Amino acid sequence: MIDRLKRLNNSVWIGLGIGLLVPAIFCSIAWYIIHHVASLAKADLLYIGGIAINAYTMQYFFKYNKENIGRGILAATFLCAFVFFAYKVF
C-alpha cells in the first residue's frame, strides 16, 4: 500500500477526487442506514460522519509528505460540508 502511495502523483486534483469519493461512499452507506432503519430516520448527522472520514484520510497523506493531495482532500471536505449545510437549511 505504501508503494502505491509513493507512486501516486502529488496533485491537488487527485486529492480532490479522493476527497469527494471517500465521503460519497460513506454517505451512501449512511443514506441506506437512514432509510432502512426506522429508529434512525431523523439521524441526518450520520452524513457528518461520512464527511469526517476525510480528516483521517487527509492525515494519512500528510504523514507521507503528500501535501498537495492533503490540500485537495481539505478542499473537498469544505465542499462536502457546504453541501450538507445547504441540505439542512434549504
C-alpha positions as CSV (number, residue, x, y, z in Angstrom):
1,M,0.0,0.0,0.0
2,I,2.8,2.4,0.8
3,D,4.4,1.6,-2.6
4,R,1.2,2.7,-4.3
5,L,1.1,5.8,-2.2
6,K,4.7,6.7,-3.2
7,R,3.9,6.3,-6.9
8,L,0.8,8.5,-6.6
9,N,1.3,11.9,-8.2
10,N,1.2,14.7,-5.6
11,S,-1.6,16.7,-7.2
12,V,-4.4,18.7,-5.7
13,W,-6.8,17.3,-8.3
14,I,-6.1,13.7,-7.2
15,G,-6.7,14.9,-3.6
16,L,-10.0,16.5,-4.7
17,G,-11.0,13.2,-6.3
18,I,-10.2,11.2,-3.3
19,G,-11.8,13.7,-1.0
20,L,-15.1,13.5,-2.9
21,L,-15.0,9.8,-3.5
22,V,-14.5,8.7,0.1
23,P,-17.4,10.7,1.6
24,A,-19.6,9.7,-1.3
25,I,-19.1,6.0,-0.3
26,F,-19.7,6.6,3.4
27,C,-22.6,9.0,2.9
28,S,-24.3,6.5,0.6
29,I,-23.9,3.9,3.4
30,A,-25.4,6.4,5.8
31,W,-28.2,7.2,3.4
32,Y,-29.0,3.4,3.2
33,I,-29.0,3.1,7.0
34,I,-31.2,6.2,7.5
35,H,-33.8,4.9,5.0
36,H,-33.9,1.3,6.2
37,V,-33.6,1.6,10.0
38,A,-36.7,3.1,11.4
39,S,-35.1,4.3,14.6
40,L,-32.5,6.3,12.7
41,A,-35.0,8.0,10.3
42,K,-34.1,11.5,11.6
43,A,-30.4,10.9,12.1
44,D,-29.0,13.2,9.4
45,L,-25.9,13.8,11.4
46,L,-24.7,10.4,10.1
47,Y,-23.7,12.3,7.0
48,I,-21.2,14.3,9.1
49,G,-19.5,11.0,9.9
50,G,-19.1,10.3,6.2
51,I,-17.5,13.7,5.8
52,A,-15.4,13.4,8.9
53,I,-13.6,10.3,7.4
54,N,-11.8,12.9,5.2
55,A,-9.9,14.1,8.3
56,Y,-8.3,10.7,8.8
57,T,-7.6,10.4,5.0
58,M,-6.0,13.8,5.0
59,Q,-3.8,13.0,8.0
60,Y,-2.7,9.8,6.3
61,F,-1.5,11.7,3.2
62,F,0.2,14.4,5.2
63,K,2.1,11.7,7.1
64,Y,3.7,10.5,3.8
65,N,4.5,14.1,2.6
66,K,1.8,14.3,0.0
67,E,0.8,17.8,1.0
68,N,-1.0,18.7,-2.3
69,I,-3.2,15.6,-2.1
70,G,-4.0,16.6,1.5
71,R,-4.9,20.1,0.4
72,G,-7.2,18.7,-2.2
73,I,-8.9,16.5,0.4
74,L,-9.3,19.6,2.6
75,A,-10.9,21.5,-0.2
76,A,-13.3,18.6,-0.8
77,T,-14.1,18.4,2.9
78,F,-15.2,22.1,2.8
79,L,-17.2,21.5,-0.3
80,C,-19.0,18.5,1.2
81,A,-19.6,20.5,4.4
82,F,-21.2,23.3,2.4
83,V,-23.4,20.8,0.6
84,F,-24.5,19.3,3.9
85,F,-25.2,22.8,5.3
86,A,-27.3,23.6,2.2
87,Y,-29.2,20.3,2.6
88,K,-30.0,21.1,6.3
89,V,-31.0,24.8,5.7
90,F,-32.9,24.5,2.4
